Amino acid sequence: MKRLILIGWALLLAGGLASAQEVIMESGRFQKGDNPAWQAPDFADAAWPVLVLDKDWNQQGIQNTNGIGWYRIHVVVPSSLKKGVVEAIMLDLGAIDDSDETWFNGHLVGKTGRFPSDKGGYSGEWQQPRRYIVDPKWVNWDGENVIAVRVFNGGDPGGFYQRSARIVKPGLTDCVSLNLEKEKDGYTVVLSTAVKTAGTLKIEVADALTGQVESSKTQKVSLGSWKEKRLFVPLDHHKRLTVVYTDPRFEEEEVAQQITTPYILTPKAPATPRYNGPLVFGVRPGSPVIFRLAFSGEKPMKYAVEGLPEGVVLDPDKGVLSGTCTQAGDYPLVFTATNSKGSAKAAFTLKVGAQIALTPPMGWNSWNCWGLSVSQEKVMASAAAFINAGLADYGYSYINIDDAWEAEERNPDGTISPNEKFPDMKALGDWLHGNGLKLGIYSSPGDRTCGGYLGTLDHELQDAETWASWGVDYLKYDWCGYSKVFNASADHSVAANIRPYMKMQQYLREQPRDIFYSLCQYGNARVWEWGAFIDANSWRTTGDITDTWESLYTIGFKQQVGLHPYAGPGHWNDPDMLVVGKVGWSNNLRDSRLTPDEQYTHISLWSLLAANMLIGCDLSQMDDFTFNLLCNNEVNAVNQDILGRQAHKDVEEDGMQIWSRDLADGGKAVGIFNLNGQSVPTLLSGALAKIGLEAETVRDLWRQKDIPTEAQYMIPSHGVLYVKVK
């Protein structure tokens, strides 16, 4: 007998009914296939096999790739769960891969993602928590209830995973949601509720730096179940609007619902030309030069370059350098850009030598928005948005295709081909290169990738040659599919971790072009200690990031500590892609779940960490706030600083952390992060003194202005004050 469980039914132990505050559901009955009758509470499922809910169905011997399966969980819900603020209960089903529909005693209570037969087609939401409110009138209190969960698996693994499911009492954040809808001159606040509520909306407009409240009002709200209230608030989008909803029944001081507008800090770029890109670029002798001059300003624009070596030419209309240079050496160049408003110059160094990736890569990867639904059309649309929206004017240049580009089978000669979604990969590469952008590809050292597509195992040289023929400039090489080869071997040493990556690097270096080599193996075997020795250009230090504070905090503030000695020009620690803007890992795109302050923290920390700056959102839907995050030239300049020093954590106390890094001009970039659940007033001079710095004024990098240090600044919850000290 397990804790509160007997086989597939959640039967509470004797004496547990009166005191139980939650019901743990560790297992359920399971059946492959699809039948609408299986949601009915009286369906006879006694013959179905039992699966545990903390392991996906693949781990339990079920093969159901791209298929549907049903779980049925029989559970006794004690009437003690009626007690509390609301009579409703909540299903906390944890993690499900990939889409689900959930019924409670025959009533549909929730759905996450889309099934292939749904309008719009399949959309997986494996990373989305499943928390569904159940109306109390549907509950058979102190008797048996049936939870039926229909699951679609879009590529293994599938089903429930990670932990057991639970029935719990919902809190305010479960029952009531606040959302913001952007309007031309402000925001509409939308309050919706699954239960009856009577509380207070508090609306504040404040200066984002000092925290000084400029206007405030409160409004009483009374709503019935499944109702909403809408309220328009006029607002300058550079101000910080905070909306708080409290219901006194929910211990308002501890469980208030709060939302903040995505306020813009980055000043608008001038119409005159301004250079925003890296100050150095490395290329090996004889390899193609592909570099776009990153000038913002009113278009059209004309470009010129002084000091180009023999073999390298400039397209004066696009501002694209191309060609080859066979003579090693450092070539000091001067860029000039001219438009109707004026002109600007920038000093630059073209380094022709053994080392590439002298600054961290800046670009876009398809995974966080398109997942397995990526196509050549979507990639080209993203590349066009790079140019049209202005991202290319800030140094972003890589367009990286993640998993799902591969054909089902290799050609008779063993070479690999793209599938029907990518009709002409070489033409895509040529088009990107003609616009000064670079093509990235994805694969695995195993026979299959994470998504079940072809890997490179036993075809490494062929694939490297094929990618080079397409014009590939970046390889993300993912351990995922190699894990079964590794696990089947008796050798689990560090050398065994290194072996598949060293093999591919040998073949990449044999190609007649530079290919940035990105190891994606989640930090296994302390990759930062050996990545540079096999000439990898970056290596993942963590598992996959998701757009939650918990993920950002764990990956950014815990797992990067102590890694700074291993990063430098040519070799970078990679804490994974950016999760700002519209993301969704398939067709079901949505705004990042990170708050605006958490997104400022995300970009600030990645800038300090000299991390790969790979955008994961749908660029065609990029809003002004996301552009402000990605295209602040002073923030990006820290990431691209030619000294290449990664930040280290200097201070951690009272929920605050201070990280800093040395810069090539002798200055220091400093991030003061507030990891607390509430805003914290901070004396800037006092914070700087903790790391041995003194200055009368410092540069606020987000606001791009000097600010006095002998002043107190309000750092919001999960927010940052990001400065440069000269």
Secondary structure, 3 states (H helix, E strand, C coil): CECCEECCEECCCCCCCCCCCEEEECEEEEEECCCHHHHCCCCCCCCCCEEECCCCHHHHCCCCCCEEEEEEEEEEECHHHHCCCCCCEEEEEEEEECEEEEEECCEEEEEECECCCCCCCCECCCCCCEEEEECHHHCCECCEEEEEEEEEECCCCCEEECCCEEEECCCHHHHEEEEEEEECCEEEEEEEECCCEEEEEEEEEECCCCCCEEEEEEEEEEECCCEEEEEEEECCCCCEEEEEEECHHHCHHHHCEEEECCCCCCCCCCCCCEECCCCEEEECCCCECCEECCEECCCCCEEEEECCCCCEEEECCCCEEEEECCCCEEEEEEEEEEECCEEEEEEEEEEECCCCCCCCCEEEECHHHHHHHCCHHHHHHHHHHHHHCCHHHHCCCEEECCCCCECCCCCCCCCCCECCCCCCHHHHHHHHHHCCCEEEEEECCCCECCCCCECCCCCHHHHHHHHHHHCEEEEEEEHHHHHHHHHHCCCCCHHHHHHHHHHHHHHHHCCCCCCEEEEECCCHHHHHHCCHHHCCCEEECCCCCCCCHHHHHHHHHHCCCCCHHHCECCEEEECCCCCCCEECCCCCCEECCCCHHHHHHHHHHHHHCCCCEEECCCHHHCCHHHHHHHCCHHHHHHHCCCCCCCCEEEEEECCEEEEEEECCCCCEEEEEEECCCCCEEEEHHHHHHCCCCCCCEEEECCCCEEEECCCEEEECCCCEEEEEEC
